[in-house]
Amino acid sequence: MEESFLVTNRENGWRLDKYVVEKVPDWISRTYVQKAIKQGQIIVNGDLKKPSYKLKNGEVVTIEVPDKPPSIEVLPEDIPLNIIYEDKDIIIVNKPPNMIVHPVFNKVTGTLVNALLYHCKDLQGIGGELRPGIVHRLDKDTSGAIVIAKNDLAHQSLSKQFKDRKTKKTYIALVKGHLNKKTGEINQPLGRHPNIRIKMAVVPGGKESITQYKIIKEFKSGSLAWINLKTGRTHQIRVHFKYIGHPLFGDEIYGTSDIDLGINRQMLHALKLGLFHPRTNEWMEFVASIPDDFKKAIITLSK
């Protein structure tokens, strides 16, 4: 695509790379945009600029980027998996933090899917080339239980269960401060942030989003929350707790960094996952052990 955009008064002073990210398709990352700017695929009033260039009202930004992501090959990788349960239809994995679930155009190695393709030799093609077997997701830095379908029967059944809200998803999170209500429900609609594309936000007319919680332990500066999700929106827990004034520890997108506490990611763990087995229709629940960094954070906050 090649398209030109007029910088508005609202966008005056924006960085060029930030501005372009708002205009291009979702699959294009800020890193990709910065590279495209340096290669001259993105110009301002016909001139080359740096990614950090501050735009001015009335300038014209011309963008030349592909309409669709390049085709990529996803290869099996011998990456260890923490398997909670497995049979011929499903596999439940305790996903570690710092691992994305499936490849994207600029990240095709080191994902959960790469590891699954090595472990499950016949997984390729179940539900799509980039997301074989994937029926739900966890954020890169969220750890815990995730189910993967090993065949079409399982994929169709599990996809429907998630869509119809038949599954049960329980998380634990370390949130900042002390909540006035120790048990409650956050029912606020979520949608894309109006100004920052990578973020979600509470927005009028957004999708229904319901988070139920119970505070099970309090520390001097924070709380441990037991959370049940009634819906499964992107970043739901993180945005809802930010909205009520209690962002998660370590969440640099919706809160602040807590590296000084030895916390290097958002403190969110998918502890339990309940579902109906796609073949037997038996109700099953799986528990993902709490990772060491989460345990260490609890110890730190308890001091």
Kinemage of the C-alpha trace (Angstrom):
@kinemage 1
@onewidth
@group {chain A} dominant
@subgroup {mainchain}
@vectorlist {calphas} color= white
{ca met a 1} P 0.000 0.000 0.000
{ca glu a 2} L 1.086 3.582 -0.661
{ca glu a 3} L -0.987 6.231 1.010
{ca ser a 4} L -0.573 9.820 2.163
{ca phe a 5} L -1.928 11.288 5.405
{ca leu a 6} L -2.334 14.877 6.569
{ca val a 7} L -1.118 15.516 10.114
{ca thr a 8} L -3.944 17.022 12.170
{ca asn a 9} L -3.761 19.443 15.066
{ca arg a 10} L -4.423 16.539 17.469
{ca glu a 11} L -1.380 14.734 16.087
{ca asn a 12} L 0.916 17.761 16.217
{ca gly a 13} L 4.116 16.846 18.065
{ca trp a 14} L 3.714 13.080 17.686
{ca arg a 15} L 6.800 11.030 16.890
{ca leu a 16} L 6.813 9.897 13.275
{ca asp a 17} L 7.053 6.189 14.147
{ca lys a 18} L 4.164 6.439 16.631
{ca tyr a 19} L 2.043 8.265 14.054
{ca val a 20} L 2.664 5.661 11.352
{ca val a 21} L 1.858 2.739 13.654
{ca glu a 22} L -1.612 4.230 14.077
{ca lys a 23} L -2.143 4.328 10.303
{ca val a 24} L -0.875 0.939 9.105
{ca pro a 25} L -2.416 -2.571 9.418
{ca asp a 26} L -2.275 -4.253 12.843
{ca trp a 27} L 0.310 -6.833 11.805
{ca ile a 28} L 2.954 -4.119 11.279
{ca ser a 29} L 4.974 -3.454 14.431
{ca arg a 30} L 6.697 -0.278 15.564
{ca thr a 31} L 10.067 -1.953 14.941
{ca tyr a 32} L 9.030 -2.663 11.351
{ca val a 33} L 7.906 0.950 10.954
{ca gln a 34} L 11.211 2.304 12.280
{ca lys a 35} L 13.109 0.160 9.775
{ca ala a 36} L 10.817 1.314 6.944
{ca ile a 37} L 11.437 4.966 7.879
{ca lys a 38} L 15.209 4.467 7.762
{ca gln a 39} L 14.894 2.758 4.358
{ca gly a 40} L 12.936 5.677 2.900
{ca gln a 41} L 9.601 3.899 2.604
{ca ile a 42} L 8.030 6.550 4.843
{ca ile a 43} L 8.631 10.235 4.125
{ca val a 44} L 7.383 13.597 5.390
{ca asn a 45} L 6.627 16.302 2.807
{ca gly a 46} L 8.788 14.274 0.425
{ca asp a 47} L 11.811 14.256 2.753
{ca leu a 48} L 13.503 11.536 4.776
{ca lys a 49} L 13.141 11.893 8.530
{ca lys a 50} L 14.221 9.999 11.631
{ca pro a 51} L 11.726 7.745 13.479
{ca ser a 52} L 11.880 10.204 16.391
{ca tyr a 53} L 11.001 13.220 14.212
{ca lys a 54} L 8.226 15.341 15.782
{ca leu a 55} L 5.464 15.945 13.274
{ca lys a 56} L 3.855 19.334 12.696
{ca asn a 57} L 0.245 20.150 11.932
{ca gly a 58} L -0.334 20.209 8.154
{ca glu a 59} L 2.616 18.032 7.136
{ca val a 60} L 1.956 15.153 4.733
{ca val a 61} L 3.222 11.690 5.639
{ca thr a 62} L 3.531 9.238 2.745
{ca ile a 63} L 3.645 5.564 3.717
{ca glu a 64} L 4.645 2.666 1.496
{ca val a 65} L 4.308 -0.727 3.208
{ca pro a 66} L 2.931 -4.156 2.161
{ca asp a 67} L -0.840 -4.715 2.281
{ca lys a 68} L -0.459 -8.097 3.950
{ca pro a 69} L 2.247 -9.847 5.962
{ca pro a 70} L 4.801 -11.904 4.047
{ca ser a 71} L 4.251 -15.651 4.074
{ca ile a 72} L 6.380 -17.313 6.702
{ca glu a 73} L 7.380 -20.872 7.493
{ca val a 74} L 6.866 -22.042 11.049
{ca leu a 75} L 9.316 -24.787 11.986
{ca pro a 76} L 9.365 -27.261 14.905
{ca glu a 77} L 11.853 -26.445 17.660
{ca asp a 78} L 13.094 -28.627 20.473
{ca ile a 79} L 11.935 -26.342 23.292
{ca pro a 80} L 11.065 -27.997 26.626
{ca leu a 81} L 7.375 -27.999 27.544
{ca asn a 82} L 5.885 -28.181 31.032
{ca ile a 83} L 3.018 -30.542 30.208
{ca ile a 84} L 0.206 -30.754 32.755
{ca tyr a 85} L -1.934 -33.271 30.837
{ca glu a 86} L -1.991 -34.887 27.419
{ca asp a 87} L -4.084 -37.414 25.502
{ca lys a 88} L -4.824 -38.007 21.818
{ca asp a 89} L -7.123 -34.947 21.625
{ca ile a 90} L -5.733 -32.207 23.850
{ca ile a 91} L -2.569 -31.063 25.558
{ca ile a 92} L -2.478 -28.709 28.559
{ca val a 93} L 0.745 -26.760 29.015
{ca asn a 94} L 1.994 -24.542 31.813
{ca lys a 95} L 3.326 -21.734 29.627
{ca pro a 96} L 6.354 -19.900 31.025
{ca pro a 97} L 6.586 -16.107 31.017
{ca asn a 98} L 8.472 -14.410 28.187
{ca met a 99} L 7.059 -16.762 25.534
{ca ile a 100} L 4.505 -15.731 22.934
{ca val a 101} L 1.872 -18.313 22.045
{ca his a 102} L 2.074 -18.296 18.249
{ca pro a 103} L 4.354 -16.793 15.568
{ca val a 104} L 3.791 -13.374 14.048
{ca phe a 105} L 5.461 -12.123 10.898
{ca asn a 106} L 8.485 -10.691 12.746
{ca lys a 107} L 8.772 -13.407 15.393
{ca val a 108} L 8.722 -16.949 14.019
{ca thr a 109} L 10.944 -18.792 16.475
{ca gly a 110} L 10.872 -19.508 20.196
{ca thr a 111} L 7.069 -19.554 20.428
{ca leu a 112} L 4.803 -22.086 22.088
{ca val a 113} L 3.659 -23.237 18.636
{ca asn a 114} L 7.264 -23.972 17.581
{ca ala a 115} L 7.648 -26.155 20.665
{ca leu a 116} L 4.285 -27.875 20.093
{ca leu a 117} L 5.096 -28.714 16.459
{ca tyr a 118} L 8.193 -30.552 17.674
{ca his a 119} L 6.304 -32.371 20.420
{ca cys a 120} L 3.126 -33.157 18.416
{ca lys a 121} L 4.270 -34.289 14.981
{ca asp a 122} L 0.783 -34.197 13.416
{ca leu a 123} L -0.314 -30.785 14.762
{ca gln a 124} L 0.422 -28.834 11.563
{ca gly a 125} L -2.697 -27.452 9.897
{ca ile a 126} L -5.101 -27.847 12.836
{ca gly a 127} L -6.796 -24.444 12.867
{ca gly a 128} L -4.328 -22.609 10.606
{ca glu a 129} L -0.652 -22.540 9.664
{ca leu a 130} L 0.455 -19.833 12.109
{ca arg a 131} L -1.745 -20.963 15.006
{ca pro a 132} L -2.057 -24.747 14.760
{ca gly a 133} L -4.114 -26.084 17.660
{ca ile a 134} L -4.474 -22.692 19.319
{ca val a 135} L -7.967 -21.938 20.667
{ca his a 136} L -7.119 -19.238 23.215
{ca arg a 137} L -4.094 -17.194 24.181
{ca leu a 138} L -2.070 -15.863 27.072
{ca asp a 139} L -0.028 -12.667 26.856
{ca lys a 140} L 3.705 -13.108 26.329
{ca asp a 141} L 4.511 -12.304 29.954
{ca thr a 142} L 1.521 -14.091 31.494
{ca ser a 143} L 2.333 -17.594 32.685
{ca gly a 144} L 0.054 -20.560 33.278
{ca ala a 145} L -2.419 -23.064 31.904
{ca ile a 146} L -3.272 -23.113 28.207
{ca val a 147} L -5.038 -25.859 26.239
{ca ile a 148} L -4.101 -26.855 22.695
{ca ala a 149} L -6.256 -28.944 20.326
{ca lys a 150} L -4.499 -31.883 18.652
{ca asn a 151} L -7.131 -32.572 16.002
{ca asp a 152} L -10.095 -30.943 14.260
{ca leu a 153} L -12.679 -32.477 16.604
{ca ala a 154} L -10.930 -30.975 19.611
{ca his a 155} L -10.348 -27.643 17.882
{ca gln a 156} L -14.027 -27.224 16.989
{ca ser a 157} L -15.242 -28.290 20.438
{ca leu a 158} L -12.833 -26.130 22.409
{ca ser a 159} L -13.334 -23.084 20.170
{ca lys a 160} L -17.079 -23.325 20.772
{ca gln a 161} L -16.623 -23.749 24.520
{ca phe a 162} L -14.530 -20.582 24.731
{ca lys a 163} L -16.966 -18.698 22.508
{ca asp a 164} L -19.985 -19.857 24.556
{ca arg a 165} L -18.175 -19.179 27.871
{ca lys a 166} L -18.368 -22.807 28.973
{ca thr a 167} L -14.766 -22.926 30.164
{ca lys a 168} L -13.595 -21.762 33.586
{ca lys a 169} L -10.484 -19.597 33.805
{ca thr a 170} L -8.945 -18.755 37.165
{ca tyr a 171} L -5.952 -16.480 37.612
{ca ile a 172} L -3.891 -15.085 40.453
{ca ala a 173} L -2.410 -11.596 40.275
{ca leu a 174} L -0.337 -9.282 42.427
{ca val a 175} L -1.968 -5.857 42.338
{ca lys a 176} L -0.802 -2.570 43.807
{ca gly a 177} L -2.434 -1.124 46.886
{ca his a 178} L -5.402 -2.324 48.947
{ca leu a 179} L -8.881 -2.598 47.479
{ca asn a 180} L -11.789 -1.211 49.502
{ca lys a 181} L -13.971 -4.109 48.363
{ca lys a 182} L -12.216 -7.390 49.075
{ca thr a 183} L -14.633 -9.294 46.852
{ca gly a 184} L -16.178 -7.785 43.776
{ca glu a 185} L -16.882 -7.690 40.075
{ca ile a 186} L -15.504 -5.314 37.479
{ca asn a 187} L -17.988 -5.010 34.628
{ca gln a 188} L -16.633 -2.466 32.158
{ca pro a 189} L -16.592 -2.669 28.336
{ca leu a 190} L -13.201 -2.979 26.670
{ca gly a 191} L -11.934 -1.906 23.270
{ca arg a 192} L -8.855 -0.629 21.508
{ca his a 193} L -7.283 2.432 23.155
{ca pro a 194} L -8.336 5.523 21.172
{ca asn a 195} L -4.787 6.870 20.850
{ca ile a 196} L -2.320 4.038 21.533
{ca arg a 197} L -2.940 1.039 19.313
{ca ile a 198} L -1.032 -1.545 21.347
{ca lys a 199} L -3.173 -0.847 24.420
{ca met a 200} L -6.736 -1.735 25.344
{ca ala a 201} L -8.959 0.499 27.448
{ca val a 202} L -12.380 0.854 29.034
{ca val a 203} L -14.349 2.515 26.228
{ca pro a 204} L -18.052 3.294 25.716
{ca gly a 205} L -19.549 0.803 23.303
{ca gly a 206} L -16.713 -1.687 23.811
{ca lys a 207} L -17.160 -5.426 24.204
{ca glu a 208} L -18.753 -6.721 27.401
{ca ser a 209} L -15.977 -7.629 29.839
{ca ile a 210} L -16.518 -9.109 33.299
{ca thr a 211} L -13.819 -9.822 35.881
{ca gln a 212} L -14.669 -11.301 39.283
{ca tyr a 213} L -12.089 -11.169 42.076
{ca lys a 214} L -11.401 -11.966 45.704
{ca ile a 215} L -8.455 -10.607 47.687
{ca ile a 216} L -6.851 -13.564 49.437
{ca lys a 217} L -3.829 -11.845 51.001
{ca glu a 218} L -2.666 -8.300 51.639
{ca phe a 219} L 0.874 -6.988 51.883
{ca lys a 220} L 2.206 -3.602 52.921
{ca ser a 221} L 2.068 -2.205 49.392
{ca gly a 222} L -0.118 -4.627 47.482
{ca ser a 223} L -2.563 -7.512 47.382
{ca leu a 224} L -2.843 -11.043 46.024
{ca ala a 225} L -6.043 -11.445 44.027
{ca trp a 226} L -7.898 -14.618 43.030
{ca ile a 227} L -9.626 -13.871 39.733
{ca asn a 228} L -12.321 -15.577 37.677
{ca leu a 229} L -12.853 -14.396 34.121
{ca lys a 230} L -16.412 -14.456 32.813
{ca thr a 231} L -15.191 -13.096 29.463
{ca gly a 232} L -11.795 -13.328 27.802
{ca arg a 233} L -10.861 -10.002 26.244
{ca thr a 234} L -7.331 -8.980 25.333
{ca his a 235} L -5.495 -7.638 28.422
{ca gln a 236} L -8.790 -7.821 30.349
{ca ile a 237} L -7.440 -8.350 33.869
{ca arg a 238} L -4.645 -5.836 33.389
{ca val a 239} L -6.956 -3.115 32.057
{ca his a 240} L -9.728 -3.699 34.599
{ca phe a 241} L -7.419 -3.460 37.597
{ca lys a 242} L -5.738 -0.394 36.100
{ca tyr a 243} L -9.219 1.116 35.695
{ca ile a 244} L -10.038 0.725 39.409
{ca gly a 245} L -6.677 2.192 40.412
{ca his a 246} L -4.813 -1.019 41.248
{ca pro a 247} L -2.573 -1.991 38.307
{ca leu a 248} L -0.605 -5.207 38.401
{ca phe a 249} L 2.934 -5.218 39.737
{ca gly a 250} L 5.437 -5.248 36.873
{ca asp a 251} L 2.959 -4.152 34.204
{ca glu a 252} L 4.874 -1.459 32.329
{ca ile a 253} L 2.098 -0.936 29.756
{ca tyr a 254} L -0.750 -0.258 32.188
{ca gly a 255} L 1.258 0.687 35.264
{ca thr a 256} L 4.915 1.247 36.068
{ca ser a 257} L 8.114 -0.766 36.156
{ca asp a 258} L 8.950 -2.647 39.367
{ca ile a 259} L 12.422 -3.802 38.434
{ca asp a 260} L 13.665 -2.316 41.715
{ca leu a 261} L 11.624 -5.061 43.432
{ca gly a 262} L 13.119 -7.752 41.216
{ca ile a 263} L 9.854 -7.978 39.226
{ca asn a 264} L 10.470 -8.159 35.480
{ca arg a 265} L 6.990 -8.819 34.069
{ca gln a 266} L 3.326 -8.382 34.953
{ca met a 267} L 2.503 -10.581 37.946
{ca leu a 268} L -0.314 -12.583 36.371
{ca his a 269} L -0.608 -16.373 36.309
{ca ala a 270} L -3.333 -18.570 34.782
{ca leu a 271} L -3.675 -20.927 37.736
{ca lys a 272} L -6.620 -23.136 36.756
{ca leu a 273} L -8.408 -24.075 33.556
{ca gly a 274} L -11.667 -26.021 33.446
{ca leu a 275} L -13.265 -27.442 30.303
{ca phe a 276} L -15.359 -30.257 28.887
{ca his a 277} L -13.259 -32.910 27.189
{ca pro a 278} L -14.019 -32.634 23.464
{ca arg a 279} L -14.447 -36.396 22.988
{ca thr a 280} L -15.940 -37.665 26.275
{ca asn a 281} L -17.681 -34.444 27.396
{ca glu a 282} L -16.221 -35.063 30.862
{ca trp a 283} L -15.614 -31.920 32.934
{ca met a 284} L -11.889 -31.583 33.666
{ca glu a 285} L -9.873 -29.044 35.633
{ca phe a 286} L -6.140 -28.475 35.421
{ca val a 287} L -3.832 -26.570 37.777
{ca ala a 288} L -0.623 -24.879 36.627
{ca ser a 289} L 2.054 -24.633 39.316
{ca ile a 290} L 3.102 -21.103 40.252
{ca pro a 291} L 6.421 -20.085 38.643
{ca asp a 292} L 9.443 -19.184 40.722
{ca asp a 293} L 9.441 -15.480 39.810
{ca phe a 294} L 5.854 -15.140 41.061
{ca lys a 295} L 6.724 -16.894 44.319
{ca lys a 296} L 9.764 -14.642 44.716
{ca ala a 297} L 7.594 -11.549 44.203
{ca ile a 298} L 5.223 -12.724 46.955
{ca ile a 299} L 8.168 -13.189 49.300
{ca thr a 300} L 9.507 -9.715 48.434
{ca leu a 301} L 6.148 -8.040 49.049
{ca ser a 302} L 5.737 -9.942 52.328
{ca lys a 303} L 8.832 -8.336 53.850
